Amino acid sequence: MTSTSTTTPNAQEANEQNKGNGKRRRRLIIITLVLLLALILYGLWWFFFARHYESTDDAYVSGNVVQVTPQVSGTVVAIHGDDTELVQAGQPLIELDHSDAKVALDQAEAQLAQTVREVRTLFVNNNTYTANVALRSADLEKARADLARRQELAGTGAVGKEELEHARTAVQAAESALQAAREQLASNQALTDRTSIENHPNVQRAAAQVQAAYLTLSRNTLPAPMTGFIAKRSVQVGQRVAPGMPLMSVVPLNALWVDANFKEVQVAKMRVGQPVTLKSDVYGGKVEYHGKVVGLSAGTGAAFALLPTQNASGNWIKVVQRIPVRIALDPKELQEHPLRVGLSMDVEVDIANDEGNSLTGAVTGRSSPAYQTDVFDKAGQEAAARVAEIIASNSSSGKAGKQTANGARQQ
């Protein structure tokens, strides 16, 4: 009785322990299978998907920061824009005191008007000198005729020797007068030959002075070189500014791009034209941008730093370098969800197709500049129109000037 009662509890404990070990073993097997399945799934995901993408969060929005700088010196009298304001290309931003420039323009215009009248007189003098040549020719013919008659009468004694000498002297005087008239005509024609009033060198020189003065006056108003938002305004009313001094900046937010700084071990398969997916910290993951790789920098960021590292020094520690990759954004997406220069971006590049070129091809035969503005062309056109107006108002007409020149050449 005693032996049976002592063995029964031990058997129960053994059975319970065996059941616990079986459950633990099954848990370990399940966990192991789950881990193996997870590893297999991760391997499949990496093989078919992840290895075809390179990503980084070291990426920032970049754009053109166009500085507004004066071309002439002057005192600021008005500012037509402030930070964060949108301005259109050609819109006046800053005005300088233009009193001195206006006086200089008035003087140049007066000089041009006077020069046109003087040149017009040169053309008119061609006709005067031509008429004088004809008059002197008639005087010479008359003197020669008088000499011939006196020579015929000299043999008869009707004409004295002294009178005959006077006739010869009159012929010589008439010849000299004719020669002087011809020289005057030739001298004046040299100033007007093969030209017209508006194309005369004196007029062109005075016109150039008017254009220079007009441009100086127009440059006292600083326009916005392109459409964008004002930033970094440092100019104040009453400030004396010099040519080239930065006064404010205009940032066109419709032409932004992203500079993504990838590690040097990530760019081996990056090629120009590869698709890119981007997300901005401003909008979070709910807004997704799409772009493409347009170029890789010619060097690492450290190589182009203000103080580049000296890797040849004795104190050298290898650091993984980063290469800036330029990414163009979709203009429509950029318009729907505007960005600002300097914002952080999360970038993911699809490198599945690595058959392209990692370097941007040489741009040959470019028909137009990459960036350009025509807001400064208006001043030159207005100056040319003002010059033409002054010439027309102080001359008979361009057509008459040409006809006068042609008439002088015919003589």
C-alpha positions, 0 to 999 in steps of 0.5 A, spaced: 500 500 500 505 504 501 509 503 495 503 504 490 501 511 493 509 513 493 509 512 485 503 515 483 505 522 484 512 521 480 508 518 474 503 524 474 509 529 474 513 526 469 507 526 464 506 533 466 513 535 464 513 531 458 506 535 456 510 542 457 516 540 453 512 538 448 508 545 448 515 548 448 517 544 442 511 546 438 512 553 440 519 553 438 518 550 431 512 555 430 517 561 431 522 558 427 518 556 421 515 564 422 522 566 422 524 562 416 518 564 412 519 572 414 527 571 412 524 567 405 519 573 404 524 578 406 529 575 401 524 575 396 522 582 397 529 584 397 531 580 390 525 582 386 523 589 389 528 592 394 535 591 390 532 596 385 531 602 389 536 607 392 533 612 397 536 617 402 533 623 406 539 627 405 535 631 400 533 638 399 529 643 395 533 647 390 532 653 386 534 659 382 535 665 387 536 671 382 539 677 385 536 684 384 543 688 383 543 696 380 547 697 374 548 704 376 549 708 382 544 712 386 540 713 392 533 709 393 527 713 393 522 708 393 521 700 394 515 697 390 516 690 393 517 686 400 519 679 402 514 673 401 510 678 395 509 675 388 512 679 383 511 679 375 517 679 370 518 686 368 515 689 374 518 695 378 521 693 384 526 699 386 527 706 384 533 710 384 533 718 384 534 720 377 535 727 377 542 727 374 540 722 369 534 726 366 539 732 366 544 728 362 539 725 357 536 732 356 543 735 354 544 729 349 537 730 346 539 737 345 546 735 342 543 730 337 538 735 335 543 740 333 547 735 330 542 733 325 541 740 323 548 741 322 548 735 318 542 737 314 546 744 313 551 740 309 546 736 305 543 743 303 550 746 302 551 741 296 546 744 292 549 751 294 556 749 292 554 746 285 550 752 283 557 756 285 561 751 280 556 753 275 556 760 276 564 760 276 564 756 270 559 761 266 564 767 269 570 763 266 566 762 259 565 770 259 572 771 261 575 767 255 570 770 250 572 777 252 579 775 251 578 772 244 575 778 242 580 783 244 586 778 241 582 779 234 582 786 235 589 787 238 592 786 231 588 792 228 590 797 234 583 798 237 585 794 243 591 796 247 596 792 250 594 793 257 587 792 256 589 785 253 593 783 259 587 785 263 583 780 259 588 775 260 588 776 268 580 776 268 581 769 265 586 766 270 582 769 276 575 766 273 579 759 272 582 760 280 575 761 282 572 755 278 577 751 281 576 754 288 568 752 287 570 745 285 574 744 291 569 747 296 564 742 293 568 736 293 570 738 300 562 738 302 561 732 298 566 728 302 562 729 308 555 727 305 557 722 300 554 715 301 550 717 307 544 720 309 542 724 315 540 719 319 546 715 318 551 720 318 557 719 323 556 725 326 548 724 327 550 716 329 555 719 335 550 724 338 545 718 337 549 713 341 550 719 346 542 719 347 542 712 347 547 711 353 543 717 357 537 714 356 539 707 358 542 710 364 536 713 366 532 707 365 536 703 369 534 708 375 528 703 375 530 696 377 525 691 374 524 684 376 528 679 372 523 674 372 516 672 375 517 669 383 517 671 390 521 676 393 526 674 399 532 677 402 530 684 402 536 688 405 535 695 401 532 701 405 529 707 402 534 713 402 540 708 402 546 709 397 547 703 392 553 702 388 553 697 381 553 690 383 550 691 390 545 685 392 539 689 394 534 683 394 532 676 391 527 673 386 525 666 387 521 663 381 518 657 385 515 654 379 522 651 377 525 648 383 529 641 383 531 637 388 539 635 390 539 628 393 546 627 397 547 619 396 552 615 399 558 613 394 556 606 395 549 608 392 550 611 385 554 605 382 547 604 378 544 610 378 543 613 371 540 619 367 533 619 366 531 614 372 524 615 375 524 618 382 519 618 387 519 623 392 516 625 399 516 632 402 516 633 410 511 639 409 506 634 406 508 628 409 506 621 406 500 623 403 503 627 398 507 624 393 512 627 387 514 624 381 521 626 377 527 623 374 534 623 375 537 629 370 544 629 372 550 627 377 555 632 380 562 632 377 564 631 385 562 630 392 560 635 396 566 635 400 570 637 394 566 643 392 566 645 400 568 652 401 574 649 405 575 642 402 578 637 406 585 635 405 585 627 405 593 627 404 594 630 411 596 625 417 590 625 421 586 622 416 579 618 417 575 615 412 568 617 411 563 615 406 562 621 401 556 623 398 555 625 391 549 630 389 544 627 384 540 632 381 532 630 380 527 634 376 520 635 379 513 634 375 511 641 374 504 640 374 505 636 381 509 642 383 504 647 382 498 643 385 503 642 392 508 648 392 515 647 395 520 652 398 527 652 397 531 648 402 525 644 404 527 636 406 525 631 402 525 623 402 527 620 395 527 613 392 530 612 385 528 606 381 535 603 379 532 597 375 534 600 368 541 601 369 543 601 361 543 609 361 549 613 362 551 616 369 554 622 366 549 628 362 551 628 355 554 634 352 549 639 350 551 641 343 547 646 338 543 649 344 538 654 340 537 658 346 540 659 353 538 655 359 536 661 363 534 668 360 530 674 361 528 680 356 525 685 361 531 689 359 530 689 352 525 694 353 529 700 355 534 699 348 528 699 344 525 705 347 532 709 346 532 707 339 525 710 338 526 716 341 533 717 337 529 716 331 523 721 333 529 726 334 532 725 328 525 726 324 523 732 327 529 736 326 530 733 319 526 734 313 525 727 312 530 721 311 527 720 304 529 727 303 536 726 306 537 720 301 535 724 295 539 730 297 545 725 298 544 722 291 543 729 288 550 731 290 553 725 287 550 726 281 553 733 280 
